[in-house]
Amino acid sequence: MNEPAKEPRPGTGPVAYVPRKITGPVLMGVVPGQPLAVAHRAAELAYSLDVKLICAYVDVTTYLAEEPDGRIEARPIDPDGIDDDIEGIAAAIRERLQDALDGTGIDWSFATLSGEPARALGRLAESTDASVIVVGTRERGLGARLEEVLVGSVAVHLTHRQHRPVLVVPLAPHTRHPRQEGHH
């Protein structure tokens, strides 16, 4: 037996795994005030894979409802609730991403989704055939508890609800949004 031990013989054993090129976009979940580190990691991944980057903001104050004519529409959970300027929030996030990503050569887009974040991101990942979903960890500190109640751990929910890989970008506990400085 002078045959090399590691070389498989043709026609024997199971078919070898052949990796396929990743072509689906990178889908990034965005939350207001999120450090740009998450966008930077997602952009680097999209750039490295040579795929599109989809940045999605999930508006947790709305839910999806089917109209009698079959159209799906976003409706406010509490129409008389806090009059948050959701369109303004989404526009501000889009503008911040534009400043960070325009001119980088990355093909990116922005979407505003409704409902529970993990489900909304999962649906978009499915419809766009995303290759990976990128999310940031929650920051500790101001507003973290409220965010936790609203959002839960999106990364954990995503890993239980769909089959795509989820990349969690850790945010350092000391990282603070500039507006939060001085408020302990």
C-alpha positions, 0 to 999 in steps of 0.5 A, a space after each residue: 500500500 504505497 497510496 497516500 493515506 489522506 487522498 480520497 479515491 475517486 468513487 469511494 465514500 460520500 460526495 465531498 463538500 463543495 463550498 459555494 460562493 456567498 451571494 446573498 446580501 448582509 442584513 444589518 439590524 440598526 437601533 437608534 444611537 447604535 455605535 457605528 462600529 456595528 455598521 463598520 463591521 457589517 460594511 467590511 463583511 459585505 465588502 469582503 464578500 462582494 455583496 450588498 448591505 441592507 441596513 434595517 431599522 425595526 420600528 417597535 411601535 408599529 405592527 403589521 396588519 392585513 387590510 381587507 383588500 389584502 394589503 399589508 400595512 404598518 399600524 401604531 400599537 398605541 395610536 394615542 401613545 407617545 407621539 414619537 416622530 418615527 419617520 424622523 428617527 428613521 430619517 436620522 438613522 439613514 442620514 447617519 449611515 449615509 455619512 458613514 457608508 457613502 463613498 465607501 463603494 459599498 452597495 447599501 440600502 436602508 429599510 424601515 420594518 414594523 413589528 417584533 425585531 427578530 421576526 421582522 429581520 427574519 422576514 426580510 432575511 428570507 425575502 432578500 435571501 440574506 447570507 448573514 444577519 448582523 446585530 449589535 449587543 445591547 449597551 449597558 447604561 442609560 435606556 438599556 433596561 427599556 431597550 431590553 424590555 422592548 427588544 429582548 435579545 434580538 440575536 438570541 431570538 434570531 438564532 431560534 427563528 431562522 436558519 441564517 448565521 447571526 453575527 453579533 458585534 460586541 459593543 464595549 460597556 464603556 462605549 456611550 453615545 455622545 448625548 449620554 455623556 455626563 448622565 449617569 
